[in-house]
Amino acid sequence: MVAELEKILYDDGGGFRAAYINDIGGLWHFHPEYELVLNIKSNGTRIVGDSVELFDQYDMVLIAGNIPHCWNYYRQNNSLPDKHGIVVNFKLESIGESLLSQHEMHSLKELLGEADRGIVFSVEDSRKAEKFLVQMINNKGIDKMIDFLNIIKILCASEKRAYLCSENYKLAFDERGNKRMSDVYTYIRENYFKAISLEKIAKIAKMSPFAFSRYFKKNCGAGFIEYLNRVRTNKACYLLRETEYPVHDIATECGFASISNFNKQFRKTEGISPRDFRAQFK
């Protein structure tokens, strides 16, 4: 399964699109436009490039064009609330290189450069931006552009933003490389709860285990086992926080071979035991 190219439609013929999110997510895709996503009522696992993280309400990220991404929402009763998020898409050419080259636009140019690795913003920044994001959906013309610039002002002034993708993450622009990593990420995302050997995942990539190990670390910035454990631990964090399932059952459901291995990997990632992690939300 390859990351699918999504065509962004602009209803008003302009270069800036804002809309509520009502879909169930899960599609691994990419597009040439920049994307700003604010999750208002949803939570789950966010995958951007080689970044796999839990997200919660008022999670806001900015992604440059052509970075594969998807949101796996955790649904109650197999449903999601209406208008559970807002997405803004815009083209770089809609801003224009001549405008970006101006001294006053230096912070915006830096922000767009950082977006090549994906950026996550604080809840505080997200709440500040929400008003203008909602207005962007309803406004047109110059009012819509003013809302967009107010959002950009908040993003540029943010002091708590952080990168999503690892420093070593490279966009695989050649079709074969992009397909290989997309197939690997998709297989892990859909099968993390099963035993996945190095030999098995290397076959997915059509490589030898030794060559795959080097290739994966070069492109992902982490070893295959480390990455797989990160995916499993993120899911475990959600289940510990949102359910009353026994810790042993959570370990099994997330693909850990034993409770001792689960505790070890969880401590390595989160710094505390699974039980202590759950106690924080009681």
C-alpha positions in Angstrom: 0.0 0.0 0.0 1.5 3.3 -1.1 0.8 6.8 0.2 -1.9 8.2 -2.0 -1.8 11.5 -3.7 -4.7 13.6 -2.5 -6.0 16.4 -4.7 -7.0 19.5 -2.7 -10.1 21.3 -4.0 -10.5 25.0 -3.5 -14.2 25.9 -3.5 -13.7 29.6 -4.2 -10.9 29.2 -6.7 -8.4 30.7 -4.4 -5.1 29.4 -3.0 -6.2 29.0 0.6 -8.7 26.3 1.7 -10.2 26.0 5.2 -12.7 23.3 6.2 -14.0 21.3 9.1 -12.8 17.7 9.5 -15.6 15.2 9.6 -13.9 12.1 8.2 -12.6 9.1 10.1 -9.0 9.4 9.0 -6.6 6.5 8.6 -5.6 7.2 4.9 -1.9 7.4 4.4 -1.5 10.2 1.9 0.4 13.2 0.7 -0.2 16.4 -1.4 1.9 19.3 -2.6 0.1 21.9 -0.5 1.1 22.9 3.1 -1.4 21.7 5.7 -2.3 23.1 9.1 -4.5 20.7 11.2 -6.2 21.6 14.5 -7.9 18.7 16.3 -10.6 20.1 18.5 -12.6 17.1 19.8 -10.6 14.1 18.7 -7.7 12.0 19.9 -5.7 9.1 18.6 -2.3 8.5 16.9 -0.8 11.0 14.5 1.7 9.8 11.9 3.7 12.3 10.0 6.7 11.1 8.0 8.7 9.0 10.5 6.9 10.6 13.5 4.4 8.5 15.4 2.8 10.2 18.4 -0.4 10.3 20.5 -2.5 13.4 20.0 -5.3 14.8 22.0 -7.7 17.8 21.9 -6.1 21.0 20.7 -3.3 19.3 18.9 -2.2 21.5 16.1 0.5 20.7 13.5 1.9 22.3 10.3 3.2 20.1 7.5 5.0 21.0 4.4 3.9 19.6 1.0 4.6 16.0 0.0 5.2 14.7 3.5 3.1 11.5 3.9 0.8 11.6 6.9 -2.4 10.3 8.5 -4.5 10.6 11.6 -5.8 7.4 13.2 -8.7 8.5 15.4 -9.8 6.5 18.4 -13.5 6.2 18.1 -16.2 5.5 20.7 -19.0 3.3 19.4 -17.3 3.4 16.0 -18.1 7.1 15.6 -16.6 10.5 15.8 -18.1 13.9 16.8 -19.0 16.2 13.9 -16.6 18.9 13.1 -13.9 17.3 15.3 -11.1 19.3 13.6 -10.2 22.1 11.2 -7.8 21.8 8.2 -6.2 24.6 6.2 -4.4 23.9 3.0 -2.4 26.5 1.0 0.1 26.6 -1.9 3.5 28.2 -1.5 3.0 30.1 -4.7 -0.1 31.6 -3.2 2.1 33.5 -0.8 4.8 34.1 -3.5 8.6 34.1 -3.4 8.8 37.9 -3.9 6.7 38.4 -0.7 8.7 35.8 1.3 12.0 37.5 0.3 11.0 40.7 2.1 12.6 41.4 5.5 9.2 41.5 7.2 8.5 38.0 6.1 11.7 36.4 7.5 9.9 34.7 10.4 7.4 33.2 8.0 10.1 32.0 5.6 11.8 30.3 8.6 8.5 28.7 9.7 7.8 27.2 6.3 11.3 25.8 6.2 10.8 24.2 9.6 7.6 22.6 8.3 9.7 20.3 6.1 10.0 18.2 9.3 6.5 19.0 10.5 5.8 21.2 13.5 3.6 20.7 16.5 2.4 23.7 18.5 1.3 24.1 22.1 -2.3 23.8 23.3 -2.1 27.5 24.2 -1.2 28.4 20.6 -3.9 26.1 19.3 -6.6 27.9 21.4 -5.4 31.3 20.2 -5.6 30.1 16.5 -9.0 28.4 16.8 -11.0 31.6 16.5 -9.3 32.6 13.2 -9.4 29.1 11.8 -13.2 29.0 12.3 -13.5 32.5 10.7 -11.4 31.3 7.7 -14.1 28.7 7.0 -16.9 31.3 7.0 -15.1 34.3 5.4 -14.1 35.0 1.9 -11.9 37.5 0.1 -9.8 39.9 2.1 -11.4 38.9 5.4 -10.3 35.3 4.8 -6.7 36.5 4.1 -6.7 38.6 7.3 -7.7 35.5 9.3 -4.9 33.5 7.6 -2.3 36.2 8.4 -3.5 36.3 12.1 -3.0 32.5 12.2 0.5 32.8 10.7 1.3 35.6 13.2 0.5 33.1 16.1 2.5 30.3 14.5 5.6 32.5 13.9 5.5 33.9 17.5 5.1 30.5 19.1 7.9 29.7 21.5 6.8 26.2 22.3 6.8 24.6 18.8 8.7 21.4 18.2 9.7 19.3 15.2 7.8 16.1 14.4 10.1 14.2 12.0 13.6 13.1 13.0 16.5 15.2 11.8 17.6 12.3 9.5 14.2 12.0 7.9 14.4 12.5 4.2 11.5 13.0 1.8 11.9 10.1 -0.7 11.1 11.9 -4.0 12.1 8.9 -6.2 9.1 6.7 -6.7 10.7 3.4 -5.7 12.1 4.8 -2.4 8.9 6.4 -1.5 6.9 3.2 -2.2 9.3 1.1 -0.2 9.2 3.3 3.0 5.4 3.8 2.6 4.9 0.1 2.4 6.9 -0.4 5.5 5.2 2.3 7.5 1.8 1.1 6.4 2.6 -2.5 7.3 3.8 -1.5 10.8 0.8 0.7 11.4 -1.6 -2.1 10.4 0.2 -5.0 12.2 2.0 -3.5 15.2 0.0 -5.8 17.5 1.4 -8.9 15.9 4.9 -10.3 16.1 6.9 -8.6 13.3 10.4 -10.1 12.7 13.2 -8.3 10.9 13.0 -11.0 8.2 9.3 -10.3 7.7 9.5 -6.6 7.4 12.6 -6.9 5.1 10.5 -9.0 2.7 7.9 -6.2 2.6 10.6 -3.8 1.5 12.1 -6.4 -0.9 15.5 -6.2 0.8 17.8 -8.5 2.8 17.5 -8.1 6.6 21.0 -6.5 6.8 20.4 -4.1 4.0 17.0 -3.2 5.3 18.3 -2.4 8.8 20.8 0.1 7.4 18.2 1.6 4.9 15.5 2.0 7.6 17.7 3.7 10.1 19.1 6.1 7.4 15.6 7.1 6.3 13.8 7.0 9.6 16.5 8.1 12.1 15.8 5.1 14.4 16.3 1.4 14.2 13.4 -0.8 13.1 12.8 -2.4 16.6 13.0 1.1 18.3 10.4 2.5 15.9 8.1 -0.5 16.3 8.3 -0.2 20.1 7.5 3.5 19.8 4.3 2.7 17.8 3.3 0.0 20.3 4.0 2.2 23.4 2.0 5.1 21.9 -1.0 2.8 21.6 -0.5 1.5 25.1 -0.4 5.1 26.5 -3.8 5.7 25.0 -5.3 2.5 26.4 -3.8 3.1 29.8 -5.3 6.6 29.9 -8.7 6.0 28.3 -9.7 2.5 29.4 -9.7 0.3 32.5 -8.2 -2.7 30.7 -5.7 -4.7 32.8 -2.0 -3.8 32.2 -1.3 -7.4 31.1 -4.1 -7.3 28.5 -2.9 -3.9 27.1 0.6 -5.3 26.7 -0.7 -8.3 24.7 -3.1 -6.1 22.6 -0.2 -3.8 21.7 2.1 -6.6 20.5 4.5 -7.0 23.4 5.6 -10.6 23.9 5.6 -10.4 27.7 4.6 -8.1 30.6 8.3 -7.8 31.6 9.2 -6.6 28.1 6.3 -4.2 28.1 7.4 -2.7 31.4 11.0 -2.4 30.2 10.1 -0.7 26.9 7.5 1.5 28.5 10.0 2.8 31.1 12.5 3.4 28.3 10.1 5.5 26.3 8.0 7.2 29.0 10.4 7.2 32.0 7.8 5.6 34.4 6.0 2.3 34.7 2.7 1.7 32.9 0.8 1.7 36.3 2.4 5.0 37.4 1.5 6.4 34.0 -2.1 5.4 34.4 -2.2 6.8 38.0 -1.5 10.3 36.6 -5.0 10.3 35.0 -7.0 9.0 37.9 
